Amino acid sequence: MRVLIVGCGYVGFPLGKELVRQGHTVFGLRRSALAADEMRSAGIQPLLADVTQPESLTQLPRDFDWVVNCTASGGGDAADYRKIYLEGNRHLIAWLAGSPIKKFIYTSSTSVYAQNDGSVVTENSPTEPAAATSQVLVETEQLLLAAAAQQFPAAILRVAGIYGPGRGYSFKAFLRGEARIEGTGARWLNMIHRDDLIGVIIAALQNARPGEIYNAADNESPSQLEFYQWLAGELQRPLPLSVVADVEAWRRRGVTNKQVSNAKLRAELKYQFQFPDYRTGYAAEIARLATE
């Protein structure tokens, strides 16, 4: 297959390397040429364009079988999200119209679920987030689902918190001694290892049905307390200090308390996780750090 990866960064670059290893012809689209040599050395053909500037796409090839949009906002505000995700996907849909594309995968976020009652959420659960950035992600999903209804082959992955080499907010805070247990630590955490996200994206390219949404999270949602207790035991460090849970601050930051189910992903995409839970994933990361 000829594959285009839009946003060839933390997830997109190793995704491209794996697709090259599997024998696909891979193109990586980025806004800057800084990583072009690195991409070429990995067998990925670099393309230079900015999805927020549709005119920059017009001179690029369009004969792709698979397209993955895994662009990242870099932590911007709602205006940045609207430009990169909503308008960026709108520009890609228009640019790819009439092309031979067979599958378009977009990596959204489980932040579209605003549930705070600890409940299990599935792809059919309400998506009514309080955070303005997550509201833009809901709009972006609606755009893609509308396009899919008009025969554009888009499917959506709602991705939990990504961790892996150099990534993992709670883990890095623990290593710095800055982690805190909020209240009783009962809030649920949802995550996925980067290598599993890569595997899930490839499974979605192969098996996802256009117009469908899949939760991309591992098999287990630990509580915050459980997560830190395990890390403390593995690293022989004290538990983080406890602080009063500030529910209003959670609401402003879009912090939620839910358990994201991946049952549909496992049933339909037939993906077998390398790191089915945080223990196996972080044990691998701890071992990697020990060799540095």
N, C-alpha and C positions, 0 to 999 in steps of 0.2 A: 504494500500500500504506500501511497504518497501521503505523508502526514505533515500537517502544519501545526506547530505549537506556538500559540500566541502568549507571550510572557515566558521566556525561556530562562527562568531564574531558579529559585530554591527548589521548586517542584519540577518545573518544566525542563530544566537542563538534565537532571538525572533521568527523567522520563524519556527525553530524546535519546540519551545514551542507551537506555534499555531497548527502545524501539529499533535503534540502529543495530544493536546486538541481535535482535530477532529477525533482521533482514529487511526492514522497511526503509524507505527513502524518506529522510526526515529533514524538515526545514524549521528553523527557529526564528521567530520574529521578535525583535526587541526595538526599543526606542533609540538606543545608542549602540554604536559599533564597538564599545569597549570590550565586550566579550566575544567578538567575532573570531579571533584566533583560537580561543578556547573551544568554541563550538566546532570550528573546522577540525581541530585536533581530535574531537570526539566523533567525527563523522557526520555532524549536523551542519547543514548548509544555512548560513546566516542570511536573514532578510532584515532590512532596516525600514521601519515604518512606525507610526504612532496611531493607535486605534482611535484616539480622540481627534485626529486630523484625517478625515476620510480621503482627502486628496492624496495623502501619502500612500494609500493602498492601491491606487489606480494603476501604477506601473508594475505591480507584483504579479507573479503567476497566480492563477486561480484553480489550476487543475489538480486539486487535492481530493483524495478519497476520505480522509479523516481530518478533522480540525479539533483541536483542544484549546479552549480559552481559559488559561489559568493565570491571567494577569493579577497583579497585587497592587493595592492602593498605597502601600507604604505607610499605613496608619493615618490617612487623611481624614478630613471632615466630610459631612454629607455632600457638599458641593463637589469634592474630589471623587467621591463614590459615584455620584451622578454622571460625572464626566467620563470616568474610567469604565464603570460597569454598565450603567444603563445606556449612555450614548455610545460607548465603545462597542457593546454588543449590537446596538442598532446599526452602527456603521458596518460591522462585520456581516450582518445578515444582508444588508443591501449590496455589499461588495460581492458576496458569494452567490447572490441570486442568479440562477441559470447555470451555475457551475455543476460539475459532476459529483459534488460532495455526497457522501453516503452517511456520515455521522458527524454531529457537532456536539462536543461535550463541554459544558460550562461548569466550573467549580464555584458554587455558591457557598453558603455558610449555614451551620446550624444555629447561628445567632438570629435567624428569622423566627425561631420559636422563642416566645417570651415567657413560657411557663415558669412559674416560681414555686410551685407546690410540690416539687419532687416527683411529679408524675412521669410515666413513660410516654414519650412522644414518637409517633410514627409519621410517615409522609402525609397522612390524612389529618394530622392534628392542626388546629388553627395556627396561622402565622400572623400575629398581631403585635409585632415588636414595638417597644417604646422608643428605642434609640433611633434617631433620624437616619444613621448610616444603614441600619438593618432594614428600615422602611424602604430605602433605595434598593436593597437587594431583593426585597419582595417585588417591587416594581420591575426589576430586571428579569426575575423569573417569569412574571406575567407576560412580559414582552416575548420571551423565548417560547413560552407555551402557546401564545397566540400565533407565533411564526410556525411552530410545529403543526398547529391545526391547519396551516396553509401549505403543508408538505415540506417545510424546512426541517431537516432531520435532527432536531435539537433534543438532547436529554440533559438533565440537571443532576449534579451531585451536591448535596448539602454536606459540607465538610466540617467535621468537628475540629477541635484545637490540634494543630499539627505539631508534632515533636519529632526529634531526631537529631542528627549532628548539628550542634550549635543552636538548636531551637528547643523551646519548651519553657514557657513563662514561669510556671510554678517550680519546676525543677531548678532553673537558673537562680530564682529567688532563694530557694533553699540552700543552694551552694554558696550564695553570697551572705547567708545568714540574715536575709531580709524577709523571708517568708513569715506569714502570720496565719494562725488558725482563726477563722471568723466564727465567733460564737462557739457553738459545740462542734463545729467542723462537719455538720451534717449535709452541707450543700454538695450536690453531686457534680462530678467533673466528667466531661466527655472529650475524648481525644482519639487520635489516629497517628500511627508512625508514618513518617514520610514515605518509607519504602512500601508500606501497605497502600498508601494513597496512590502511588505510582501503579501498583498492581491493580487497584480498583479502577483507575482511569482506563487502563488497557482492557480490563474486563468489560467496562462500559462501552468502549469503542467496538468491541466484538459482539456484545450481547444486549446492551441497553436498548429499550424500545423508545423511539422518538415520542416526545410528549410526556415522558415519564420522569419522575423525581425519585432519587435514591439517597438515603442517609448514609454518608460515608464516615462511620465511626467504628471503633473496634467493638469487641463482644461484651465489654464490661464497663460500667460507669462506677468508679469508686467514689466514696465520699472524700471530701477534702481531708478529714482526719485520717481515714484509712490510707490515703495516698502518702501523707506525711509520716505516719507511723511506719509504713513500709520503708520509705526512704531513710528514716532515722535508723532503723534496724540494719539496713544494707550498708550504710555509710558510717555506722557507729557515731552518730551525731545526736545531739539533743533535739527533742521536738521543738518546733517553732513556738513562740509565745502566742497566747490566745488574746484576741481583742474582741470588743463588742461588735457584733454584726450590725452594720449600718445599711439597712434595707433600702433606705432612700438613696444612698450613694450608689448601691447596686443598680437601682432603677435608672439613675442618670447615666451610668456607665454601660448599661445594657447587660449587666451581669444577671444570669438566670440560674434556676435550680430545677433541672429536669434530667431525665435519663433518656438518651437518644437510642432508639432501637434500630439495629441494622438488619433486621430479619428479612426485609424485602430484598436488600442488596445480596444477602447470602443465598436466598432462594432463587432469584431471577438471574443474577450475574454469575452465580456459581463460584464466587471468589473464596479461596482458602487463605486466611490471614497468616502471614509470617509471624506477626506479633499480635496474637488475639486479645491480649490484655496489657495493661500498663506495666505489670511485673516483668513479663518477657521483653517488652520493648525497652524499658529503662534499664533492665539488667544488661542488655546489649550496649546501651549508651554508656553506662557506668564502666563496663569493660573496655569500651573504646577510649574513654577518657583516661583510663589507667595506663594506656600505652603511649599517651602523648607526653 
